[in-house]
């Protein structure tokens, strides 16, 4: 099984000391992973003095540009969010969170020291689909949230047995901590506004698919691009992706049954919440895209996004889009087979998505 990280250090290595202690002490770590905890804590201790650099710089730094609310790319993992994100981040007028920022959100201005650590610990490509990885490339921000505040949906990657708890705490905020999370998230994005010196950000985060009503409290004019894919392929691709990611990040033992249940639950609840909240997004601020259609005619959809959200599309940017898309032409999609019992469960548990997204069971699917 391939791994995302080459040494036993958790993505929590970018935390402040206080945040790291809160996360670890609030959850049960299996004895097998005590070395991970210890080595990660050593990294946290090492980087903590340098976090003062960030605090001082961000205290004095100003972005005098008139800011626009972010553009949020939403949708479940393995639905095309990465392709769309990488494309839109080619626009030099828009800021984004890069892979380094996603882990070392508290050490942005000491990156000259810690980017080397990341380059040593991460592969050049994602093991699941061979998508290029690099410290400066665009990345989703929920791991940054894990390192910034102890309320994060992605804590389920570290503590998979508590996946329902983290969904409740960090998506639905049933612990009444929505204000604390939202204020922390606002400060996190403010760091990226200041660091990139841009007037607008584009943010990709699958967990935000179910946080619409909270995001709109801080960003009432935020734009949302929802990209979605056939739920069967999303399940299969997510299972493959998670099975390769978890060995690098989890601090509790996990088996195939738990991984399956976790994926079923997260998808089902994520889209239940999304469709309950979708109506509060102003129509002019929402675009929904089928991944299959986007894959076949990406340039057309990119033009629609620019037009609807009033983003400037220069000849140079259009050329960059075309070049990037040409580079992806020979990217092979994974092929899958599935047990009939699992397929029947997906049809039942994902019925809302099949109905809303207008999908059927794929014809070319190999069923055992």
Order of alpha helices (4+ residues) and beta strands (2+ residues): alpha-alpha-alpha-beta-alpha-alpha-alpha-alpha-alpha-alpha-alpha-beta-alpha-beta-alpha-alpha-beta-alpha-alpha-alpha-beta-alpha-alpha-beta
